[in-house]
Amino acid sequence: DAICNFVERVGKTGGGDAPECYELVLHQAQSFAWTRKATKSLVLIGDDIPHPPSQNPQKLNWREEVNKLSDMGIIIYGVQALNRRHATMFYQELAEKSGGFHIKLDQFAYINDLFLAVCYQQSSDEELQNYEQEIVDMGRMNRGLNQIFNTMLNREETSVYESADLRVVTPGRFQVLEVDENKPIKNFVLENGLTFNKGRGFYEFTKTETIQGKKEIILMDRATGDLFEGDSAREILDLPHGTTVRIKPNNLEKYVVFVQSTSVNRKLIGGTRFLYEVEE
């Protein structure tokens, strides 16, 4: 309950600069009540880099803090969100220095499965593989989750998912959110702790409607979870570029279709999904 309350109520910190205080997190983690002989791991989720010693009040060196955690027998899962290239080295080094794993988290919706996977792995790789199979059996496996399991099992990339002919959206550009009940788009975005900007939201296309030629179309592969954009995505819907057309949702066996919304009041329908473009 304490964790849930914190997540639901914590406000924006707005430090004002791009680096984040990960060095302080690594420092404070050492003071936790770790059980000496227990298997210990720390999951650090972020999207940027830490402050260098010259730019934080305690002059902390994050590399030294990682070494101290490693000396305590704590491995670190460096979980990188949003796929920012300049930050990749930090998450890789977190993993390498502590004997942990560098995991790319393209969709925050994978977070429950990620934490469960970490817990199962602390028991054994066999338990982790059993959980992986459970996800497969439930029909929830996709490319993003598959990559997480590949990393944690030190496994080469599997060929379960074929490469796509369409233009793939940059990983982390969008987050997929579940809409629980009918709600105006702006209210939904704000209630999820996001900053609302017109044009950044994409609603799920489920009924006949008129789609303007200027609206961007995003496809999500139902099997892999991959997102696609561009003229090829429009062609699948028989929606020529720059043309306003009234269409019905055909050819949706393979793809979930999302249409850009430039409205503040559009009502999102409960039981559908919603894409939101993450701010850089």
C-alpha positions as CSV (number, residue, x, y, z in Angstrom):
1,D,0.0,0.0,0.0
2,A,2.8,2.4,0.8
3,I,4.3,1.9,-2.6
4,C,1.0,2.4,-4.4
5,N,0.2,5.5,-2.4
6,F,3.6,7.0,-3.3
7,V,3.2,6.3,-7.0
8,E,-0.3,7.7,-7.1
9,R,0.5,10.8,-5.1
10,V,4.0,11.8,-5.9
11,G,4.2,15.1,-7.8
12,K,6.5,16.4,-10.5
13,T,9.9,17.3,-9.2
14,G,11.0,19.4,-12.2
15,G,14.7,19.6,-11.5
16,G,15.3,21.9,-14.4
17,D,18.1,20.0,-16.1
18,A,18.4,16.9,-18.2
19,P,20.5,14.7,-15.8
20,E,18.5,13.0,-13.0
21,C,19.5,12.2,-9.4
22,Y,20.2,8.6,-10.1
23,E,23.5,9.0,-8.3
24,L,21.6,9.8,-5.1
25,V,19.3,6.8,-5.6
26,L,22.3,4.5,-5.9
27,H,23.8,6.0,-2.7
28,Q,20.6,5.8,-0.6
29,A,19.9,2.2,-1.8
30,Q,23.0,1.2,0.3
31,S,21.2,2.1,3.5
32,F,18.2,-0.2,2.9
33,A,17.7,-3.0,5.4
34,W,19.3,-5.7,3.1
35,T,19.4,-9.2,4.5
36,R,23.0,-10.3,4.5
37,K,22.6,-13.8,3.0
38,A,19.6,-13.1,0.8
39,T,19.7,-12.8,-3.0
40,K,19.6,-9.0,-3.6
41,S,18.8,-6.9,-6.6
42,L,17.9,-3.3,-7.4
43,V,15.7,-2.3,-10.3
44,L,16.6,1.2,-11.5
45,I,14.2,2.6,-14.1
46,G,15.0,5.8,-15.9
47,D,15.3,7.5,-19.3
48,D,18.3,9.8,-18.9
49,I,21.8,10.0,-17.2
50,P,22.9,10.9,-13.7
51,H,24.6,14.0,-12.6
52,P,28.4,14.0,-12.5
53,P,30.2,14.7,-9.2
54,S,30.6,18.4,-9.9
55,Q,26.8,18.9,-10.4
56,N,25.3,17.3,-7.3
57,P,25.4,18.6,-3.7
58,Q,27.1,15.6,-2.2
59,K,29.7,15.3,-5.0
60,L,28.6,11.7,-5.5
61,N,30.2,9.6,-8.2
62,W,27.6,7.2,-9.6
63,R,30.3,4.7,-10.7
64,E,31.6,4.5,-7.1
65,E,28.1,4.1,-5.8
66,V,27.5,1.2,-8.2
67,N,30.8,-0.4,-7.0
68,K,29.7,-0.2,-3.4
69,L,26.3,-1.9,-4.2
70,S,28.2,-4.6,-6.1
71,D,30.5,-5.1,-3.1
72,M,27.3,-5.7,-1.0
73,G,26.2,-8.4,-3.4
74,I,23.5,-6.4,-5.0
75,I,23.0,-6.7,-8.8
76,I,21.3,-3.9,-10.7
77,Y,18.7,-4.2,-13.4
78,G,19.4,-1.0,-15.5
79,V,16.0,-0.5,-17.1
80,Q,16.1,2.1,-19.9
81,A,12.9,3.8,-20.9
82,L,12.3,5.8,-24.1
83,N,15.4,4.5,-25.9
84,R,17.5,7.7,-25.7
85,R,20.8,7.0,-27.3
86,H,22.9,9.4,-25.2
87,A,21.7,7.5,-22.0
88,T,22.3,3.9,-23.2
89,M,25.9,3.7,-22.0
90,F,24.8,4.5,-18.4
91,Y,22.3,1.7,-18.2
92,Q,24.8,-0.7,-19.9
93,E,27.4,0.2,-17.4
94,L,25.0,-0.2,-14.4
95,A,24.5,-3.8,-15.5
96,E,28.1,-4.6,-16.4
97,K,29.6,-3.2,-13.1
98,S,27.1,-5.1,-10.9
99,G,26.6,-8.3,-12.8
100,G,23.1,-7.3,-13.7
101,F,21.1,-6.7,-16.9
102,H,20.5,-3.8,-19.2
103,I,16.9,-4.0,-20.2
104,K,15.1,-1.7,-22.7
105,L,11.6,-0.9,-21.7
106,D,9.8,0.4,-24.8
107,Q,6.3,0.3,-23.2
108,F,5.7,1.1,-19.6
109,A,2.7,-1.3,-19.8
110,Y,5.3,-4.1,-19.6
111,I,6.2,-3.1,-16.1
112,N,4.2,-5.7,-14.2
113,D,5.7,-8.5,-16.3
114,L,9.2,-7.1,-15.8
115,F,9.0,-7.1,-12.1
116,L,7.5,-10.5,-12.0
117,A,10.3,-11.7,-14.3
118,V,12.9,-10.2,-12.0
119,C,11.4,-12.0,-9.0
120,Y,11.2,-15.4,-10.8
121,Q,14.8,-15.0,-12.0
122,Q,16.0,-14.5,-8.4
123,S,14.7,-18.0,-7.8
124,S,16.1,-19.6,-10.9
125,D,16.3,-19.3,-14.7
126,E,14.0,-22.3,-14.9
127,E,11.3,-20.4,-13.0
128,L,11.8,-17.4,-15.3
129,Q,11.4,-19.6,-18.3
130,N,8.2,-21.1,-16.8
131,Y,6.8,-17.6,-16.4
132,E,7.8,-16.8,-20.0
133,Q,5.8,-19.8,-21.2
134,E,2.9,-18.7,-19.1
135,I,2.8,-15.4,-21.0
136,V,3.1,-17.3,-24.3
137,D,0.2,-19.6,-23.4
138,M,-1.9,-16.6,-22.5
139,G,-1.3,-15.0,-25.9
140,R,0.3,-12.0,-24.4
141,M,3.9,-12.4,-25.7
142,N,5.1,-9.7,-28.1
143,R,8.4,-8.5,-29.5
144,G,9.1,-6.1,-26.6
145,L,8.5,-8.7,-23.9
146,N,10.4,-11.3,-25.9
147,Q,13.5,-9.0,-26.0
148,I,13.2,-8.6,-22.2
149,F,13.3,-12.4,-21.7
150,N,16.1,-12.8,-24.2
151,T,18.2,-10.3,-22.2
152,M,17.5,-11.8,-18.8
153,L,18.2,-15.3,-20.0
154,N,21.4,-14.3,-21.8
155,R,19.8,-15.6,-25.0
156,E,20.5,-14.6,-28.6
157,E,17.7,-12.8,-30.3
158,T,15.0,-15.4,-31.2
159,S,13.4,-15.4,-34.7
160,V,9.9,-15.8,-33.4
161,Y,8.9,-12.4,-34.9
162,E,9.6,-11.7,-38.5
163,S,11.0,-8.3,-39.6
164,A,8.4,-5.8,-40.9
165,D,8.0,-4.3,-44.3
166,L,6.3,-1.2,-42.9
167,R,8.1,1.7,-41.4
168,V,8.6,1.0,-37.8
169,V,8.0,3.7,-35.2
170,T,11.0,4.6,-33.1
171,P,10.8,2.5,-29.9
172,G,9.6,4.5,-27.0
173,R,8.0,7.3,-29.1
174,F,4.5,6.2,-27.9
175,Q,3.1,4.7,-24.8
176,V,0.0,2.4,-25.1
177,L,-2.6,3.1,-22.4
178,E,-5.8,1.2,-21.6
179,V,-9.0,3.2,-21.4
180,D,-11.1,1.9,-18.5
181,E,-14.2,4.1,-19.1
182,N,-15.5,6.7,-21.5
183,K,-13.7,10.0,-20.9
184,P,-12.7,13.2,-22.8
185,I,-9.2,12.8,-24.2
186,K,-7.7,15.8,-22.2
187,N,-9.0,14.5,-18.9
188,F,-7.7,11.0,-19.6
189,V,-4.2,12.3,-20.4
190,L,-4.0,14.6,-17.3
191,E,-5.3,11.8,-15.0
192,N,-2.5,9.6,-16.2
193,G,0.0,12.2,-15.0
194,L,0.9,13.3,-18.5
195,T,1.2,16.8,-20.0
196,F,-1.6,17.3,-22.6
197,N,-0.7,18.6,-26.0
198,K,-3.1,18.6,-28.9
199,G,-2.1,16.2,-31.7
200,R,0.0,13.9,-29.5
201,G,-2.9,11.5,-28.7
202,F,-4.1,8.7,-31.0
203,Y,-7.4,7.0,-30.4
204,E,-8.3,3.4,-31.5
205,F,-10.2,3.2,-34.7
206,T,-13.2,1.0,-34.0
207,K,-16.2,2.4,-36.0
208,T,-17.0,4.0,-39.3
209,E,-15.9,7.7,-39.4
210,T,-14.5,10.4,-41.6
211,I,-10.7,10.6,-41.3
212,Q,-9.1,13.8,-42.5
213,G,-6.1,13.6,-44.9
214,K,-3.8,15.5,-42.5
215,K,-4.3,13.0,-39.6
216,E,-1.5,10.7,-38.9
217,I,-2.2,6.9,-38.8
218,I,-0.4,4.4,-36.6
219,L,-0.7,0.7,-36.8
220,M,0.0,-1.8,-34.0
221,D,0.8,-5.4,-35.0
222,R,-1.5,-7.6,-32.8
223,A,1.1,-10.4,-32.6
224,T,4.3,-8.5,-32.0
225,G,3.2,-5.2,-30.5
226,D,5.3,-3.3,-33.1
227,L,4.1,0.1,-34.1
228,F,4.2,1.4,-37.8
229,E,3.7,4.7,-39.5
230,G,3.9,6.4,-42.9
231,D,2.1,6.1,-46.2
232,S,2.2,2.3,-46.2
233,A,0.2,2.3,-43.0
234,R,-2.5,4.5,-44.7
235,E,-2.5,2.2,-47.8
236,I,-3.5,-0.8,-45.6
237,L,-6.7,1.2,-44.8
238,D,-7.2,2.3,-48.4
239,L,-6.6,5.8,-47.1
240,P,-4.6,7.8,-49.7
241,H,-2.2,10.4,-48.3
242,G,-3.7,13.9,-48.0
243,T,-7.2,12.7,-48.8
244,T,-10.2,12.9,-46.5
245,V,-12.2,9.7,-46.6
246,R,-15.1,8.2,-44.8
247,I,-14.1,4.6,-44.0
248,K,-15.1,1.7,-41.8
249,P,-12.6,-0.5,-39.9
250,N,-11.8,-3.2,-42.3
251,N,-8.6,-5.3,-42.5
252,L,-8.1,-5.2,-38.7
253,E,-7.3,-8.9,-38.2
254,K,-3.6,-8.2,-38.1
255,Y,-3.4,-4.6,-36.9
256,V,-4.9,-2.3,-34.3
257,V,-5.4,1.1,-36.0
258,F,-4.9,4.4,-34.2
259,V,-5.9,7.8,-35.6
260,Q,-4.4,11.1,-34.5
261,S,-6.7,13.4,-32.5
262,T,-6.3,17.2,-32.7
263,S,-9.3,17.7,-30.4
264,V,-9.5,18.5,-26.7
265,N,-13.0,17.1,-26.2
266,R,-12.9,13.8,-28.2
267,K,-14.4,11.1,-26.0
268,L,-12.2,8.0,-25.6
269,I,-14.3,4.8,-25.3
270,G,-13.8,2.4,-22.4
271,G,-12.3,-0.9,-23.4
272,T,-10.2,0.6,-26.2
273,R,-6.5,1.6,-26.2
274,F,-4.9,5.0,-26.6
275,L,-1.5,6.0,-27.9
276,Y,0.2,9.0,-26.4
277,E,3.4,10.5,-27.8
278,V,6.0,10.9,-25.1
279,E,7.7,14.3,-24.8
280,E,11.5,14.5,-25.3
